[in-house]
C-alpha cells in the first residue's frame, strides 16, 4: 500500500493544473463538438503520446436535409367555440370569429327574422366552423331545451333551420374553491367556462367578481347538459347555484313561469335581477375609487374624484348597468367620449374616456341592462386606458358602492306554489353539495 503523508497531500493539492496550449484547446473543442454532427467515433491514444504530435486535418462534409414545404391551403376548416357575453349581438360574435365581410353580410341578411338569434343568452356557446380566410361554413346554437339553430353553407348559399333535436338532458353538479379567479376555479373543478360566465351574470348585482372575490370563497352548481347520439352537444344553463363570498351565502334557482321568460330567484322567491349591476365591466379592476380628495395625475392638484375608474384594455366592452335611454352621446371636455344614460326616477349613469361608441348610440335610444354601449379607451383627461363610471341621483354623483338599490319584483302570488314545488329538489341538491363539501374540508 502506498502511503501519502498529510504534508504530501497538501503539496499535491497546491499544485497548479497544467496549462493547455491554444492548439490543445482547439483540438478539445473539435473533439467535443463532433457528436453534434451525428458521428460516433472511437479514439485510441497512447498514454505517452503528446497532443502536439497529432496532425491537424479539417473535414467538411455536406449533409442532405429533407425538403420542407409550407402549406398555403386557406380552405382548411376549423371549429370554434365562442361564449355569448352579456349584451352580445350575433354581429359582434361573427367579428370575434373573424368571419369575412361578405359571409357576415349574407348571414345577417338570412337570420334577420330568426327566433334563436333574438335569444342570445349570456354564458351559452356558439359553435362555428370557418376556414383560414374567414369563410363561414357552419354555425350551430342550442337555445332553449333541445332546440337547435343551424346554418350551413351549401353551394355558396346558406341554408338555415330552427328545430328541436333529440337530445338527452342530464343534470350535473360541480363545486370549486377560489384560489385566484372564478375562471381558474371552474377550470380546476373541470367545469366549462360557460358556467363561470353564468355565475358572474347571475350574481352580477350582488358580487363584483374582481373586487369582491377572496381566496377560499366557494361555489356549488347544478346545471344541465344535452347529449345527442351519445356525444356532448351543449352545456346548458345553471339550474341552481350557491356562492359563498367572505362567509356570506348567495343562492339562486332558475324558474320559468308559464308563458313568461325564465329568470333567477332566491329560494324564497326574491328576484336576483336588481335595477343596477355592481360594475359596468366584466372582470375588471378598480384603479381609482370614489373620493373627495385625490391627487389628479394630469392637473397635478388635489380634487374630488366623483366616480369609479375601472382599468381595462382598450376595446373592452362597456355595459349599461341598468335599463334606460341615451341622454347624451359625444365628446365632453375631460370625459372624452362620454355616454350618459337616463334611468327610471332620479337615477342616471355616465361612462367616460370611451375609445368608441357602439353603433346606434343616438339620443333617446332605449338600452337594456347589460347591453354594450361603448368600448374602453383613454380619451379626454386620461393617463391610460380605463372607464370612468358615475352613478348620479338628481344629477349629483354618488358612491355606487355605498348605495342600497331596490330589488326587482319577486315571484307573483299566482306562481308561488308552482315555484316552490319545482325548485324544492334544486334547493335540496345545493344542501347536499354544501354538506358534502364541508365534510370533505373537515
C-alpha positions as CSV (number, residue, x, y, z in Angstrom):
1,X,0.0,0.0,0.0
2,X,1.3,3.4,-1.0
3,X,1.3,5.8,2.0
4,X,1.0,9.6,1.5
5,X,1.7,11.8,4.4
6,X,-0.6,14.8,5.2
7,X,2.2,17.2,4.1
8,X,2.5,15.5,0.7
9,X,-1.3,15.7,0.3
10,X,-1.2,19.4,0.9
11,X,1.6,19.9,-1.6
12,X,-0.2,17.9,-4.3
13,X,-3.4,19.8,-3.8
14,X,-1.5,23.1,-4.0
15,X,0.0,22.3,-7.4
16,X,-1.4,24.3,-10.4
17,X,-3.3,22.5,-13.1
18,X,-1.5,22.1,-16.4
19,X,-1.8,24.9,-18.9
20,X,-3.3,23.9,-22.2
21,X,-1.9,25.4,-25.3
22,X,-4.0,27.1,-27.8
23,X,-3.7,24.1,-30.2
24,X,-4.7,21.7,-27.4
25,X,-7.8,23.8,-26.7
26,X,-8.7,23.9,-30.3
27,X,-8.4,20.1,-30.5
28,X,-10.6,19.7,-27.4
29,X,-13.2,21.9,-28.9
30,X,-13.2,19.8,-32.1
31,X,-13.5,16.6,-30.2
32,X,-16.3,17.9,-28.0
33,X,-18.3,19.2,-31.0
34,X,-18.1,16.1,-33.2
35,X,-21.1,14.3,-31.7
36,X,-23.3,17.2,-32.6
37,X,-22.9,16.2,-36.3
38,X,-24.2,12.7,-35.6
39,X,-20.7,11.0,-35.8
40,X,-19.8,8.2,-33.5
41,X,-16.0,7.5,-33.5
42,X,-13.7,5.7,-31.1
43,X,-10.4,7.4,-30.3
44,X,-7.3,5.4,-29.1
45,X,-4.5,7.5,-27.7
46,X,-1.3,6.1,-26.2
47,X,-0.7,7.1,-22.6
48,X,2.7,8.6,-23.5
49,X,1.6,10.3,-26.8
50,X,1.6,14.1,-26.9
51,X,-1.3,16.0,-28.5
52,X,1.3,18.1,-30.3
53,X,2.3,15.1,-32.4
54,X,-1.2,14.6,-33.7
55,X,-1.6,16.3,-37.1
56,X,-4.5,18.6,-37.7
57,X,-6.9,17.9,-40.5
58,X,-10.2,19.7,-41.3
59,X,-13.0,17.5,-42.6
60,X,-16.0,19.2,-44.3
61,X,-19.0,17.1,-45.3
62,X,-22.3,18.2,-46.9
63,X,-25.3,16.8,-45.2
64,X,-28.5,16.4,-47.2
65,X,-31.6,17.8,-45.4
66,X,-35.2,16.8,-46.1
67,X,-37.2,19.1,-48.2
68,X,-39.6,21.4,-46.2
69,X,-42.7,23.0,-47.6
70,X,-45.2,25.4,-46.0
71,X,-48.8,24.8,-46.8
72,X,-50.8,27.8,-48.1
73,X,-54.1,26.0,-48.0
74,X,-56.7,28.5,-46.9
75,X,-59.5,26.0,-47.3
76,X,-58.7,24.1,-44.1
77,X,-61.7,24.2,-41.8
78,X,-61.6,24.8,-38.0
79,X,-64.2,24.5,-35.3
80,X,-64.5,27.3,-32.8
81,X,-66.5,27.8,-29.5
82,X,-67.5,31.3,-28.7
83,X,-69.1,32.3,-25.4
84,X,-72.1,34.6,-25.6
85,X,-71.4,37.7,-23.5
86,X,-73.8,40.0,-21.7
87,X,-75.3,42.4,-24.3
88,X,-73.8,40.4,-27.2
89,X,-75.1,40.5,-30.8
90,X,-74.6,37.9,-33.4
91,X,-72.7,40.6,-35.5
92,X,-70.2,41.0,-32.6
93,X,-69.8,37.3,-32.3
94,X,-69.1,36.9,-36.1
95,X,-66.5,39.6,-35.8
96,X,-64.7,37.7,-33.0
97,X,-64.8,34.6,-35.2
98,X,-63.1,36.7,-37.9
99,X,-65.8,35.9,-40.5
100,X,-65.2,37.8,-43.7
101,X,-67.4,40.7,-44.6
102,X,-69.2,39.0,-47.5
103,X,-70.3,36.0,-45.4
104,X,-71.1,38.2,-42.5
105,X,-73.4,40.3,-44.6
106,X,-75.1,37.2,-46.1
107,X,-75.5,35.6,-42.7
108,X,-77.1,38.7,-41.1
109,X,-79.5,39.1,-44.0
110,X,-80.7,35.5,-43.7
111,X,-81.1,35.4,-39.9
112,X,-82.8,38.8,-39.5
113,X,-86.1,37.1,-38.6
114,X,-84.6,34.2,-36.6
115,X,-86.1,33.5,-33.2
116,X,-82.8,32.0,-32.0
117,X,-80.7,35.0,-32.9
118,X,-83.0,37.1,-30.8
119,X,-82.5,34.8,-27.8
120,X,-78.7,35.0,-27.3
121,X,-78.2,34.1,-23.7
122,X,-75.1,35.1,-21.8
123,X,-72.9,32.2,-20.9
124,X,-74.1,29.8,-23.6
125,X,-71.9,28.8,-26.5
126,X,-71.9,29.3,-30.3
127,X,-70.3,26.6,-32.3
128,X,-68.9,27.7,-35.7
129,X,-66.8,26.1,-38.5
130,X,-64.7,28.6,-40.5
131,X,-61.8,28.5,-42.9
132,X,-58.5,30.3,-42.5
133,X,-59.6,33.1,-44.8
134,X,-62.7,33.8,-42.8
135,X,-65.3,31.8,-44.8
136,X,-68.2,30.7,-42.5
137,X,-69.2,27.1,-43.3
138,X,-71.4,26.1,-40.3
139,X,-72.9,27.8,-37.2
140,X,-74.8,25.9,-34.6
141,X,-76.5,27.3,-31.5
142,X,-78.6,25.3,-28.9
143,X,-81.2,27.5,-27.3
144,X,-84.0,26.6,-25.0
145,X,-84.3,23.0,-24.1
146,X,-83.3,20.8,-27.0
147,X,-83.9,23.5,-29.7
148,X,-81.2,24.0,-32.3
149,X,-80.4,26.8,-34.7
150,X,-78.3,25.6,-37.6
151,X,-77.0,27.4,-40.7
152,X,-74.8,25.7,-43.3
153,X,-73.2,26.8,-46.5
154,X,-74.3,24.6,-49.4
155,X,-73.0,25.5,-52.9
156,X,-72.0,29.1,-51.8
157,X,-75.5,29.7,-50.3
158,X,-76.6,29.5,-46.7
159,X,-79.4,27.2,-45.6
160,X,-81.0,27.9,-42.2
161,X,-83.1,25.7,-39.9
162,X,-84.5,26.0,-36.4
163,X,-85.8,22.8,-35.0
164,X,-85.9,20.5,-32.0
165,X,-83.3,17.9,-31.7
166,X,-83.5,14.6,-29.9
167,X,-81.1,15.3,-27.0
168,X,-80.9,13.6,-23.7
169,X,-81.0,16.2,-20.9
170,X,-78.8,15.3,-17.9
171,X,-78.4,17.1,-14.6
172,X,-74.8,17.6,-13.4
173,X,-73.3,19.0,-10.3
174,X,-69.9,20.6,-9.5
175,X,-68.1,22.7,-6.9
176,X,-64.9,24.6,-6.6
177,X,-62.8,26.9,-4.4
178,X,-61.5,30.3,-5.3
179,X,-57.7,30.5,-5.3
180,X,-57.2,33.3,-7.8
181,X,-60.2,33.9,-10.1
182,X,-63.6,32.5,-10.9
183,X,-62.4,31.1,-14.3
184,X,-59.4,29.4,-12.7
185,X,-61.6,27.8,-10.1
186,X,-64.1,26.4,-12.7
187,X,-61.2,25.1,-14.8
188,X,-59.7,23.4,-11.7
189,X,-63.1,21.8,-11.0
190,X,-63.4,20.5,-14.6
191,X,-66.4,22.8,-15.3
192,X,-66.8,24.5,-18.7
193,X,-66.0,28.2,-19.0
194,X,-69.7,28.9,-19.8
195,X,-70.5,28.0,-16.2
196,X,-68.2,30.7,-14.9
197,X,-69.8,33.3,-17.2
198,X,-73.3,32.3,-16.0
199,X,-72.3,32.5,-12.3
200,X,-70.9,36.0,-12.9
201,X,-74.1,37.1,-14.7
202,X,-76.5,35.6,-12.1
203,X,-74.8,37.4,-9.1
204,X,-73.7,40.5,-11.1
205,X,-75.9,42.7,-8.9
206,X,-74.6,41.3,-5.6
207,X,-70.9,40.4,-6.2
208,X,-68.2,42.3,-8.1
209,X,-66.2,39.3,-9.4
210,X,-62.9,41.2,-9.4
211,X,-63.0,43.4,-6.3
212,X,-65.2,41.2,-4.0
213,X,-63.6,37.7,-4.5
214,X,-61.4,36.3,-1.7
215,X,-59.3,33.2,-1.6
216,X,-61.3,30.4,0.0
217,X,-64.7,31.5,-1.4
218,X,-66.7,28.5,-2.5
219,X,-69.3,27.7,-5.1
220,X,-71.6,24.8,-6.0
221,X,-73.6,24.5,-9.1
222,X,-76.4,22.3,-10.5
223,X,-76.5,22.6,-14.3
224,X,-77.9,20.7,-17.3
225,X,-76.2,19.2,-20.3
226,X,-77.7,17.8,-23.5
227,X,-76.3,14.8,-25.3
228,X,-77.1,14.0,-28.9
229,X,-76.3,10.5,-30.3
230,X,-74.0,9.8,-27.4
231,X,-71.9,12.9,-27.8
232,X,-71.9,16.0,-25.7
233,X,-73.9,18.6,-27.6
234,X,-74.2,21.5,-25.2
235,X,-73.5,22.6,-21.7
236,X,-76.9,24.1,-20.7
237,X,-77.9,26.7,-18.2
238,X,-77.3,26.7,-14.5
239,X,-80.4,25.4,-12.6
240,X,-79.2,26.2,-9.1
241,X,-76.1,27.8,-7.7
242,X,-74.6,28.8,-4.3
243,X,-71.7,31.2,-4.0
244,X,-70.2,31.8,-0.5
245,X,-68.3,35.1,-0.6
246,X,-66.5,36.2,2.5
247,X,-68.6,33.8,4.6
248,X,-71.9,35.1,3.2
249,X,-74.1,32.7,1.2
250,X,-75.8,33.8,-2.1
251,X,-78.2,31.3,-3.6
252,X,-80.1,31.3,-6.9
253,X,-82.5,28.9,-8.6
254,X,-83.9,29.1,-12.2
255,X,-87.6,29.3,-12.7
256,X,-89.8,29.9,-15.8
257,X,-93.4,30.6,-15.2
258,X,-95.9,29.5,-17.9
259,X,-95.9,32.0,-20.8
260,X,-93.2,34.1,-19.2
261,X,-89.4,34.4,-19.6
262,X,-87.3,32.4,-17.2
263,X,-85.1,34.1,-14.6
264,X,-83.1,33.5,-11.4
265,X,-84.6,33.9,-7.9
266,X,-83.5,33.2,-4.3
267,X,-85.0,30.0,-2.8
268,X,-87.6,32.2,-1.1
269,X,-88.7,33.7,-4.4
270,X,-87.0,37.1,-4.4
271,X,-85.7,38.2,-7.7
272,X,-81.9,38.5,-8.2
273,X,-82.3,40.9,-11.0
274,X,-81.7,44.3,-9.4
275,X,-82.1,47.6,-11.3
276,X,-78.3,48.3,-11.3
277,X,-75.3,46.0,-11.9
278,X,-72.4,46.2,-9.5
279,X,-70.0,47.1,-12.3
280,X,-70.2,48.1,-16.0
281,X,-67.3,45.8,-17.0
282,X,-66.9,42.0,-16.6
283,X,-63.8,41.0,-14.6
284,X,-62.0,44.4,-14.4
285,X,-60.3,46.1,-11.5
286,X,-60.8,49.4,-9.8
287,X,-57.8,51.7,-10.4
288,X,-59.3,54.7,-8.6
289,X,-62.3,54.8,-6.3
290,X,-64.9,57.4,-5.3
291,X,-63.3,60.0,-3.0
292,X,-63.4,63.7,-2.1
293,X,-59.6,64.0,-2.2
294,X,-57.4,62.6,-4.9
295,X,-54.2,63.9,-6.5
296,X,-55.1,64.4,-10.2
297,X,-52.3,62.8,-12.3
298,X,-52.8,65.4,-15.1
299,X,-53.8,68.6,-13.4
300,X,-51.3,67.9,-10.6
301,X,-53.6,69.1,-7.8
302,X,-55.9,67.6,-5.2
303,X,-59.5,67.4,-6.1
304,X,-62.6,65.2,-5.7
305,X,-63.0,62.1,-7.8
306,X,-66.8,61.7,-8.2
307,X,-66.8,58.3,-9.8
308,X,-65.1,54.9,-10.1
309,X,-62.3,54.2,-12.5
310,X,-62.1,50.6,-13.9
311,X,-58.7,49.7,-15.6
312,X,-59.1,47.5,-18.6
313,X,-57.6,47.1,-22.1
314,X,-58.6,49.4,-24.9
315,X,-61.7,48.0,-26.7
316,X,-63.1,46.1,-23.7
317,X,-67.0,46.2,-24.0
318,X,-68.7,48.6,-21.6
319,X,-72.2,47.6,-20.4
320,X,-75.2,49.6,-19.3
321,X,-75.7,49.0,-15.6
322,X,-79.4,49.4,-15.9
323,X,-82.3,49.8,-18.3
324,X,-82.6,53.4,-19.6
325,X,-82.4,55.8,-22.5
326,X,-79.4,57.6,-24.1
327,X,-79.4,61.1,-22.7
328,X,-76.1,62.2,-24.2
329,X,-73.5,60.6,-26.5
330,X,-70.5,62.5,-27.7
331,X,-67.4,64.4,-26.6
332,X,-67.4,66.3,-23.3
333,X,-64.2,68.0,-22.1
334,X,-62.2,65.9,-19.7
335,X,-64.6,63.0,-20.0
336,X,-63.5,62.5,-23.7
337,X,-66.1,60.3,-25.4
338,X,-69.0,60.1,-23.0
339,X,-72.3,58.3,-22.8
340,X,-75.0,59.4,-20.2
341,X,-78.0,57.1,-19.7
342,X,-81.2,58.3,-18.0
343,X,-82.9,55.6,-15.8
344,X,-86.2,55.4,-14.0
345,X,-86.8,58.0,-11.4
346,X,-83.9,60.3,-10.4
347,X,-81.1,57.9,-11.5
348,X,-78.6,58.4,-14.3
349,X,-75.2,56.9,-15.1
350,X,-72.2,58.2,-17.0
351,X,-69.4,56.3,-18.9
352,X,-66.3,58.3,-19.8
353,X,-63.0,58.0,-21.7
354,X,-64.5,55.6,-24.3
355,X,-62.5,54.7,-27.3
356,X,-65.6,54.3,-29.4
357,X,-69.4,54.2,-29.1
358,X,-71.5,51.2,-30.1
359,X,-73.2,51.8,-33.4
360,X,-76.6,53.5,-33.0
361,X,-76.0,55.2,-29.6
362,X,-78.0,58.2,-30.6
363,X,-80.1,60.3,-28.1
364,X,-83.3,58.8,-26.8
365,X,-82.4,55.2,-27.8
366,X,-83.6,52.6,-25.3
367,X,-80.9,50.3,-23.9
368,X,-81.3,47.2,-21.7
369,X,-79.3,46.3,-18.6
370,X,-76.1,44.5,-19.7
371,X,-76.2,45.9,-23.3
372,X,-72.9,47.0,-24.7
373,X,-72.9,50.8,-25.2
374,X,-69.2,51.5,-26.0
375,X,-65.7,50.4,-25.5
376,X,-62.9,51.3,-23.0
377,X,-60.4,53.9,-24.2
378,X,-58.2,56.8,-22.9
379,X,-59.9,59.8,-24.5
380,X,-60.1,63.1,-22.7
381,X,-58.0,63.7,-19.5
382,X,-56.8,60.1,-19.0
383,X,-53.3,58.8,-18.4
384,X,-54.1,55.3,-19.6
385,X,-57.0,53.1,-20.8
386,X,-59.8,52.9,-18.3
387,X,-63.5,53.5,-17.9
388,X,-64.7,56.4,-15.7
389,X,-68.1,55.4,-14.3
390,X,-70.6,57.6,-12.4
391,X,-73.9,57.0,-10.6
392,X,-75.9,60.2,-10.4
393,X,-79.0,60.9,-8.3
394,X,-80.8,64.0,-9.4
395,X,-77.6,65.0,-11.3
396,X,-75.3,64.6,-8.2
397,X,-72.6,61.9,-8.3
398,X,-72.9,59.3,-5.6
399,X,-70.6,56.5,-4.5
400,X,-72.2,53.4,-6.1
401,X,-70.6,51.0,-3.6
402,X,-72.5,52.7,-0.7
403,X,-75.9,52.9,-2.4
404,X,-78.6,50.4,-1.4
405,X,-80.6,49.8,-4.6
406,X,-84.1,48.5,-4.6
407,X,-84.8,44.9,-5.8
408,X,-86.9,43.8,-8.7
409,X,-90.4,42.2,-8.2
410,X,-90.5,38.8,-6.5
411,X,-92.4,35.7,-7.7
412,X,-96.1,36.7,-8.1
413,X,-98.6,35.1,-5.8
414,X,-100.2,33.1,-8.6
415,X,-96.9,31.4,-9.4
416,X,-95.6,31.0,-5.8
417,X,-96.9,27.5,-5.3
418,X,-95.5,26.1,-8.5
419,X,-92.3,27.9,-7.9
420,X,-91.7,26.2,-4.6
421,X,-92.7,22.8,-6.0
422,X,-90.4,23.0,-9.0
423,X,-87.4,24.4,-7.1
424,X,-87.6,22.2,-4.0
425,X,-85.4,19.5,-5.5
426,X,-82.8,22.0,-6.7
427,X,-82.5,23.5,-3.2
428,X,-82.1,20.0,-1.8
429,X,-79.3,19.3,-4.2
430,X,-77.5,22.5,-3.1
431,X,-77.9,21.5,0.6
432,X,-76.5,18.0,-0.2
433,X,-73.5,19.5,-2.1
434,X,-72.8,22.0,0.7
435,X,-72.8,19.3,3.4
436,X,-70.6,17.1,1.3
437,X,-68.1,19.9,0.7
438,X,-67.9,20.9,4.3
439,X,-67.5,17.3,5.3
440,X,-64.6,16.8,2.9
441,X,-63.0,20.1,4.0
442,X,-63.1,19.0,7.7
